[in-house]
C-alpha cells in the first residue's frame, strides 16, 4: 500500500491518472478533465439554437446563456471540473400484451440525479484520500444552469452528434449520462476528441417527428422527449400518431445511431428496470391514479415523476389512442378483443370524470382512433352532449 506522502508528491498529470483510475473503478465509463473557462464558441452556437425558438416551452434554458456557458460562475471556488460519463443501457424485452407504453432507457431505473451525485461524492472522498487534503467540490448532473454538452465536447468526453447527444470514443455510443464534479484542484484540461458523424443522418431520418435538423440540432417543439416530459400543454394534433407507444421520452435517434451497435451495459444496479418503473408502463394504471400525491409516491424515486400526473395522463391517453388505432388497422400490437372493449369502456368513463379540458380532449382523440361502428355511435352521443365549445371546436378536426 502506498503512503499518503507519495500521493502528495504526485505531479498534476499523475493525479489526473489516479482520478481517472478511481472513476473507472467506480463504474464511470469515461473521465476527462475540463477547464472552467467561458465557452464562447459554444455560447454562440447555443444562442443561435435559442434564437430559432427550438427550446420550445423550456424557459429555464432561455435564461442567461452567458451564465450557462461560464462554469466558473456556477461554482466560484472551482478550478477545474472532472467530467464523467456512465452507461444506462439495458436491453428492452418484448412488450407485454395489452395497453402498455414504452419508457426511454434512461428512465427505467432509479432517478439518475440522486444515483450519480452519490457516486461523485464517493469519487471526491477517494480523491481526498490520495490528495491528502480536504477538497472543495460540487457534484452536478443535468440539473443546473450549465451547458454540459458543450463542456463535455470541449474536453474530449466525446463529440456532439447530429442528434446533439455526446458520442463517446471507441464505440461507447450515446447511452450515457454526463455529470461533473467541479473541484478546487488545479488540473490540466484535456483536449477535444475529434469524432464525426460523417455524412450519416440516420438519427434525423429515423426521428418519428422530424425533430432533428441537419447541421442545426433538435427542434424541441417536435421532439417526443420534450412533448412527453417538459411540455405543459397538450400534444400537438399533427404529432400524436408519431408518438407511437412512447409514454415517457424516446430512444429512436439512439436506436438507429451506428455508434450504438455494441452499447456497454449499465454498471450499477440502480439503473436496472427492476429498481424503477421498468421499460413498459401500464397506461390505465396512470388513468386510474387517484391524485398527484399518489402519483408522486409511486414514482418518487424515478425520473417519471417529472411530467406529474397531468402530463403522464395526457401521454397515456395519446398512446392508448395509437394502440386502438393500430388495433383497428394493421393489428401489429398484441391486444385481445376483450382488452380493446375494456379500454374503450374505460375511456368513456374517463370522459365523464376528466379533471380538465385538455385531458378530456385527448380522451376524445383516443376514442376517435378506434374505427369501430358502435364506438363511433357512442362517441357521437358524447359529443352531442358536450358542453364545452372549446372541446367541440378542437375535436371537429378528427371526429
Secondary structure, 3 states (H helix, E strand, C coil): CCCHHHHHCCCHHHHHHHHHHHHHHHCCCEEEEECCCCCHHHHHHHHHHHHCCCCCCCHHHHCCHHHHCCHHHHCCCCCEEEEEEEECECCCCCCCCCCEEEECHHHCCCCHHHHHHHHHHHHHHHHHHHHCCCCCEEEECCCCCCCHHHHHHHCCCCEECCCCCEEECCCCECCEEEEEEEECCCCCCCCCCCCCCCCCCHHHHHCCCCCEECCCEECCCCCHHHHHHHCCCCCCHHHCHHHCCEEECCCHHHHCCHHHCCCCECCCHHHCCCCCCCCEEEHHHHHCCCCHHHHHHHHCCCHHHCCHHHHHHHHHHHHHHHHHHHHCCCCCCCCCHHHHHHHHHHHHHHHHHCCCHHHHHHHHHHHHCCCCHHHHHHHHHHHHCCCCHHHHHHHCCCC
